[in-house]
């Protein structure tokens, strides 16, 4: 697909006005960077960043049979969700391979919203539509595509909630209290008046930092984007593109579909066991995953860090053992130069015997074996500040 024919979010014109460099991603024209990947990355780590992620798909699943239908399609236990709560989960094929990873929110008693990857939206829709049946009125399910009518903004970073509270105080109606944000827990969401409409604000993100993802009606997206940037700019808020989004998520060891996750990789191999409820009576892929768990996954997704400075690792680079002679044992799924850690980092798949932290490995970088070490996930975690010292009398 050429850049000229890619789909555009409602903010595309604003991105080009702001000087963003746009690329094709998942069939969409999306900003790769504005001021630069390094500046945008550090803004999120130290202050806040605002992302347009409206390319992601949104599906509504509602009706008396919605919970049963989703429980048969998704790996996590949807019945744990209370209204106003979200959950990370996966959708698998019968062989246990991942069709997509996504977040499902319970919007009302019998209504759910799924946020899926842009590159998988069409495939997910076809898969779900073919498998959600409505045999009777008591178990009826309505599946609808909300993507054209809704956008998504992500506000991420240590100052994200403070900026959002200021935004609400300045631009929200008198009934919207900024104090409500302090009660919003991780993976919960609430409705907030925003930009002349009502948005759903969820305490979720894809950066390893605190923040929110906001589901905003498409007609109000531009107003919310502009006013958030205006509100947060004095505190260091920057618009952020896909380049920094990738370095941020990789430091946090969050998987990207098409890299750490594919139809040939299972959640168990990816290290996402905790999001797979094998105790459920049935879901697509359950039998294959039970069998793999019993015999052991043949490979595991590990994080690693290069031992020395040099060119960073990249996807599909070969991973070798540090034996004599070195033997090929796997492949890099994602790799980059970490702006926060100042080192080459990545994630890749290796046999279980090479997956333990501190295991030395080699990465074949441009024909040269470069020393690396398997590292616990995540590669970056925000330091916990020391407890405040008591004031002296």
C-alpha positions in Angstrom: 0.0 0.0 0.0 1.4 3.4 -0.9 1.5 6.3 1.5 -1.0 8.1 -0.8 -3.7 5.5 -0.3 -3.4 4.7 3.4 -6.4 5.3 5.7 -6.3 8.4 7.8 -7.4 9.1 11.3 -9.5 12.3 12.0 -6.3 14.0 13.2 -4.2 13.3 10.0 -4.4 16.9 8.8 -3.3 18.2 12.2 -0.4 15.8 12.2 0.9 17.1 8.9 0.3 20.7 10.0 2.5 20.0 13.0 5.3 18.7 10.7 4.9 15.1 11.6 6.7 12.5 9.4 4.0 10.0 8.5 4.4 6.4 7.4 2.1 3.5 6.5 1.3 1.3 9.5 -1.3 -1.4 9.5 -3.0 0.1 6.5 -3.1 3.6 8.1 -1.0 6.8 7.6 0.3 7.5 11.0 2.9 9.9 12.5 6.3 8.3 13.0 7.7 11.3 14.8 7.2 15.0 15.3 10.2 16.6 17.1 12.2 13.4 17.0 12.0 9.9 18.5 14.5 10.6 21.3 12.9 13.8 22.4 9.4 12.2 22.4 10.6 9.1 24.2 12.2 11.2 27.0 9.1 13.4 27.2 7.0 10.3 28.1 9.6 9.1 30.6 10.0 12.4 32.3 6.8 14.4 31.7 4.1 13.2 29.3 3.3 12.4 25.7 0.1 12.5 23.7 -0.5 9.7 21.1 -3.1 9.4 18.3 -3.9 5.7 18.3 -7.2 6.0 16.4 -6.0 3.5 13.9 -6.8 0.7 16.4 -10.1 -1.1 15.9 -13.1 -0.9 18.3 -15.9 -3.4 18.4 -19.1 -3.4 20.4 -20.4 -6.8 21.6 -23.8 -6.5 23.4 -26.8 -8.5 24.3 -27.9 -11.3 26.7 -25.4 -13.7 25.1 -22.4 -11.3 24.9 -20.4 -12.7 27.8 -20.9 -16.3 26.7 -19.8 -15.5 23.2 -16.7 -13.6 24.2 -15.8 -16.2 26.8 -15.7 -18.8 24.0 -13.4 -16.6 21.9 -11.0 -15.1 24.4 -8.3 -16.7 26.6 -8.9 -14.7 29.8 -11.9 -15.1 32.1 -14.3 -12.3 31.1 -16.7 -13.2 34.0 -14.2 -11.6 36.4 -15.0 -8.2 34.9 -17.2 -5.8 36.7 -19.0 -2.9 34.9 -16.3 -0.2 34.4 -13.4 -2.6 34.3 -11.0 -3.7 31.5 -8.9 -6.8 30.9 -6.0 -7.7 28.7 -6.7 -10.9 26.8 -5.9 -12.9 23.6 -7.8 -14.5 20.8 -6.4 -17.8 19.5 -6.9 -20.2 16.6 -7.6 -23.9 17.3 -3.8 -24.6 17.3 -3.3 -22.1 20.1 -1.6 -19.5 17.9 -2.4 -15.9 18.7 -4.8 -14.2 16.3 -4.6 -10.9 18.3 -4.0 -9.5 21.7 -6.5 -6.9 22.8 -8.3 -5.1 25.7 -11.9 -5.8 26.5 -14.0 -3.4 28.6 -17.3 -4.1 30.3 -19.2 -0.9 29.5 -22.6 -2.0 30.9 -24.3 -5.2 32.3 -24.5 -6.8 28.9 -22.3 -4.6 26.8 -18.5 -4.9 26.0 -16.1 -3.0 23.9 -13.0 -4.5 22.4 -9.9 -2.5 21.3 -8.0 -4.5 18.8 -4.8 -4.0 16.8 -5.0 -2.0 13.6 -3.3 -4.6 11.4 -5.8 -7.3 12.7 -9.1 -5.4 12.7 -10.5 -6.9 9.5 -9.3 -10.4 10.3 -10.6 -10.1 13.9 -14.0 -9.0 12.6 -14.3 -11.8 10.2 -13.2 -14.4 12.8 -15.7 -13.1 15.4 -18.6 -12.6 13.0 -18.3 -16.2 11.8 -18.3 -17.6 15.4 -20.8 -15.4 17.3 -24.1 -17.1 16.7 -27.5 -16.1 18.0 -29.6 -19.3 18.3 -32.3 -17.7 20.4 -33.5 -14.4 21.7 -32.2 -15.2 25.2 -28.7 -15.7 23.9 -28.7 -13.0 21.2 -25.5 -11.1 20.5 -25.1 -7.8 18.6 -21.6 -7.3 17.0 -20.9 -3.8 15.6 -17.9 -1.9 14.4 -17.4 1.4 16.2 -14.1 2.3 14.6 -15.4 5.0 12.1 -17.3 6.8 14.9 -14.6 6.7 17.6 -11.0 7.7 18.0 -8.4 6.9 20.7 -5.9 9.2 22.4 -3.3 8.0 24.8 -1.9 10.4 27.4 1.1 8.7 29.0 3.8 9.7 31.5 4.4 10.6 35.1 2.5 13.9 34.7 -0.3 12.5 32.5 -3.0 12.5 35.2 -2.1 15.9 36.5 -2.3 17.3 32.9 -5.7 15.6 32.4 -7.0 17.0 35.7 -6.0 20.5 34.6 -7.7 19.9 31.2 -10.9 18.9 32.9 -10.8 21.9 35.2 -10.3 24.3 32.3 -12.5 22.8 29.6 -14.9 20.4 31.3 -18.4 21.3 32.4 -18.9 22.2 36.1 -20.2 18.7 36.7 -16.8 17.1 35.8 -14.6 17.0 38.8 -10.8 16.5 38.3 -10.8 14.7 41.7 -12.6 11.8 40.0 -9.3 10.8 38.3 -7.7 10.0 41.6 -10.2 7.2 42.1 -9.6 5.6 38.7 -7.7 2.4 39.2 -5.5 0.4 36.7 -7.6 -1.3 34.0 -10.8 0.6 35.1 -12.6 3.2 33.0 -15.1 6.0 33.5 -17.2 8.3 31.4 -16.1 12.0 31.4 -17.5 15.0 29.5 -14.8 16.0 27.1 -14.6 18.2 24.0 -18.4 18.7 23.9 -19.1 15.0 24.0 -18.6 12.1 26.4 -15.4 10.1 26.3 -14.4 6.9 28.1 -11.1 7.3 30.0 -9.3 4.1 30.9 -6.2 3.8 33.2 -4.3 1.8 30.7 -1.3 2.3 28.4 1.5 0.8 26.2 4.6 2.6 27.5 5.5 1.3 30.9 4.4 4.6 32.4 1.2 5.7 34.2 -1.5 7.4 32.1 -4.8 6.9 30.4 -6.2 5.9 27.0 -9.3 7.9 26.0 -12.0 6.6 23.7 -13.3 9.8 22.1 -16.2 10.4 19.6 -14.5 11.1 16.3 -16.2 14.4 15.9 -14.6 15.7 19.1 -11.2 14.2 18.7 -9.5 17.3 17.2 -10.7 19.6 19.9 -9.6 17.3 22.7 -6.2 16.8 21.0 -5.6 20.6 20.6 -6.7 21.5 24.1 -4.7 18.7 25.8 -1.5 19.9 24.1 -2.3 23.5 25.0 -2.9 22.5 28.6 0.2 20.2 29.0 2.8 22.1 26.9 4.0 24.2 29.9 4.7 20.9 31.8 6.6 19.3 28.9 3.8 17.5 27.1 4.8 16.6 23.5 2.9 14.8 20.7 4.4 11.4 20.2 4.6 9.2 17.1 5.0 5.5 16.5 8.8 5.6 16.7 8.9 6.5 20.4 5.8 4.3 21.0 7.9 1.3 19.9 11.0 2.2 22.0 8.8 2.8 25.0 6.8 -0.5 24.8 10.0 -2.4 24.1 11.7 -1.1 27.2 8.6 -2.2 29.1 8.7 -5.6 27.3 5.1 -5.2 26.0 4.4 -7.5 22.9 3.7 -6.2 19.5 1.5 -8.2 17.1 3.5 -9.4 14.1 6.7 -9.5 16.2 6.3 -11.2 19.6 2.9 -12.5 18.7 1.7 -14.3 15.5 -0.6 -17.0 14.5 2.3 -19.4 14.9 3.2 -18.3 18.5 1.1 -19.3 21.5 0.5 -17.2 24.6 2.4 -19.8 26.6 5.5 -19.4 24.4 5.1 -15.6 24.6 5.2 -15.7 28.4 1.5 -14.6 28.7 0.4 -17.5 30.8 -1.4 -15.4 33.4 -3.8 -14.1 30.7 -4.9 -17.6 29.7 -7.6 -19.2 31.9 -7.3 -22.9 31.2 -9.9 -23.6 33.9 -12.6 -22.3 31.7 -14.8 -25.0 30.2 -14.1 -24.0 26.6 -12.5 -21.4 24.4 -10.9 -21.6 20.9 -7.4 -23.0 21.3 -7.9 -24.4 24.8 -7.1 -28.0 24.1 -3.9 -27.1 22.2 -2.8 -24.9 25.0 -3.5 -27.5 27.6 -1.4 -30.0 25.6 1.4 -27.6 25.3 1.4 -26.7 28.9 1.6 -30.4 29.8 4.6 -31.2 27.6 6.2 -27.8 28.0 6.5 -24.9 25.5 9.3 -25.6 23.0 10.5 -21.9 23.1 10.1 -18.9 25.3 10.1 -15.1 24.7 13.0 -13.5 26.5 14.3 -10.0 26.9 18.0 -9.3 26.5 20.5 -6.5 26.6 23.7 -6.1 24.6 26.9 -6.3 26.7 28.7 -3.7 24.8 28.0 -0.5 22.7 27.5 -0.9 19.0 24.7 -1.2 16.4 21.4 -2.2 18.0 19.6 -5.5 17.4 16.8 -5.6 14.8 13.9 -8.0 14.1 14.9 -11.3 12.5 18.5 -11.2 13.6 19.7 -14.6 14.6 20.3 -15.5 18.2 23.3 -17.8 18.9 24.4 -19.7 22.0 27.7 -18.7 23.7 29.2 -22.1 23.2 32.2 -23.3 21.3 31.3 -23.3 18.5 28.2 -21.0 18.8 25.0 -22.6 17.6 21.9 -20.8 16.2 19.1 -21.1 18.8 16.5 -18.5 17.9 15.6 -15.2 16.4 15.1 -11.6 17.5 11.4 -10.5 17.5 12.0 -6.8 18.3 15.1 -4.8 18.9 16.3 -1.2 19.2 18.6 1.2 21.0 17.1 2.0 24.3 17.0 5.8 24.9 16.5 5.3 28.7 19.1 2.5 29.2 21.6 3.7 26.7 22.1 0.2 25.3 20.9 -2.2 22.6 17.9 -4.2 23.8 15.4 -6.6 22.4 13.1 -9.5 22.8 13.3 -12.8 21.0 12.5 -16.5 21.1 14.9 -19.2 22.4 14.6 -22.8 23.7 13.7 -23.0 27.4 17.2 -24.0 28.5 18.5 -20.6 27.3 15.6 -18.6 28.8 16.8 -18.1 32.4 17.9 -14.6 33.4 21.7 -14.0 33.2 22.1 -16.6 30.4 24.8 -15.3 28.0 23.8 -15.3 24.3 25.1 -13.9 21.0 23.1 -11.7 18.6 24.2 -11.8 15.0 24.4 -8.1 14.1 25.5 -7.5 10.5 27.4 -10.7 10.4 29.2 -10.2 13.7 28.3 -12.1 16.9 27.7 -9.6 19.6 27.5 -10.6 23.3 24.2 -10.1 25.1 22.6 -11.4 28.3 19.1 -12.6 29.0 17.5 -10.0 31.3 14.4 -10.2 33.6 11.3 -8.4 32.2 10.6 -5.6 32.0 13.9 -4.1 30.9 12.7 -0.7 32.3 10.5 -0.2 35.4 9.9 3.3 36.9 12.0 3.5 40.0 10.0 3.6 43.2 10.9 6.8 45.1 12.2 6.4 48.6 9.8 7.0 51.5 9.6 10.6 52.6 11.7 11.5 55.6 9.7 12.7 58.6 9.9 16.4 59.2 12.0 17.5 62.1 10.1 19.2 64.9 
